[in-house]
Every structure is written in structure tokens, then in C-alpha cells.
Amino acid sequence: MNRYETVFILTPVLSADQAKEAVKKFKKVLKDGGAKVLHEEDWGLKKLAYPIQKKSTGFYNLIEFEAEGSLIADLEIAFKRDEMVMRFLTMRMDKDHVAFADKGRTMAKA
């Protein structure tokens, strides 16, 4: 199993509850595919670097998980089919990326 992180931006026209429901839906796609969700961050409503679909803000979310590579295609199809998702990016984490992410989280807790 590989370790991945995905960041996605939800449309700002959603309420906070609707954004949380959308995140739950994508976590369910991961769990149904056999992934183990390791870490999750809600970065909230942020200003975009450039307008997307005539919107200048969006709800940013990050999910870090372990899964088989075949699950990534299913997750990205779910992102593409959902009109609430403006952008997404999923990356496989190498050992240095994993170490950096773990170190950053432990320093943030201290």
C-alpha cells in the first residue's frame, strides 16, 4: 500500500455543513475502496490565486491516506463527477514527504 495525500477545493457557495458533508462523501469513497485515512485537515475558506469558475474563494481540504494505486482513479472520478469540486490534486508521498508531513504535525502539536 502506498501513502497519498489529496487536496481539493470546494465551491464557496456551500454552507459549512454542506462542505463537511462533501468531505465525508469523499472519505467514504476512500474507505469503501479499502483505504485507511491517516490525517485530515480542513483549511477553511481561502482566497484563490486566480478565479476558477468566476469564483475567487473556495473551501480547501486535505486528506492523507494509505491505499492501493487503483483506488486513485475511483477517487478522481468521484471528484470529477461532483459539481461542488472546483479543483483537486492527488499525489503519492515518497519517504521524504512522509517524514516531512509527520514532523510538521508533531511540531504543530508541541
N, C-alpha and C positions, 0 to 999 in steps of 0.2 A: 504494500500500500504506500502511496505517495502522499506527501503533505502539500496542500494547496491553500491559497487564500484568494478570495473573490471580493471585489469591491464593486458595488453597484449604486447607481444614483436613481432615486425615485422622484417622480414629478412633484413639484411643490404645491399643487392644488389639493393634495391629500391632507386629511387631518392627521394628527399624530397617531391616533388609534388606527386609522387606515394604513399608515406606513408600517406600524408594528405588525398588523395582520399580514401585510405583504412579505415582511421579513419571515414571519412564521411559515408562510406558504413555501418559501424557498428553502428554509431549513427542513421542512417536511420532504421536499424533493430529495434533499441530500440524505436524510435518514432512511427514506424508503429505498434509496439506492444502496444502502449499506455503509454510508459514510459515518464517521464519528466526528461530531462538531467539537472542536477543541477550544475555540475562543470566538467571541463575538463582540463587536463594538458598534454602537450607534453614534455616529459623529454629528447627527442632527442636521438642521437646515443650514446649508452653507452657500455662499456666493460662488457661481461657476466662473471659470476663467474666460469663457466665451459663451454666448447664448446657444442653447440647444432647444430646438422646437419652440423658439421665441420666448424661452424662459431663462431667467438669469440666476435662479437659485434651484436647489434640489436637496433632498434628504439623502445623505451619504451613509452607507452601511458597509461593514467589513465582516466577513465570516472566514475563519480559519478552520480547516477540516482535513481529515485523513480519508482517502477514498481510492478506489481503483480508477485508472485513467479513463475507462469507458463511461464513467458517470458524468464526466465533464460535459460531454456532448448533450446529455439529457438536461443538465442544469442550464446550459446555454440556450437550448431550445425553449426551456421554460422562461428564461429572461426575454428572449425574442418574441414570444407569444403574448407576453404581458405588456399591455399598453402603459402601465404605470412606470415601467423601467425606461429611463432615458438613455443610460449608458451602463456598461458593465465590463469588467476585466477580470479574468481568472488566470492565475499564474501558479506554476508548480514551484514550490520552495526548495532550494538546494540547502545543503547543510549549513552554509554560512548565513543564509537568510533566516533559517530556523533559529540559529543561535542568536542572531541579532534581535529577532522578534521576542524570543524568550527573555533575553537580557533586558530589553526595553520594558517589558511588562513587570519584571521583578524590581527594576529600579523605580518604576512608577508607583508601586505598592509601598516602597520604603519611605 
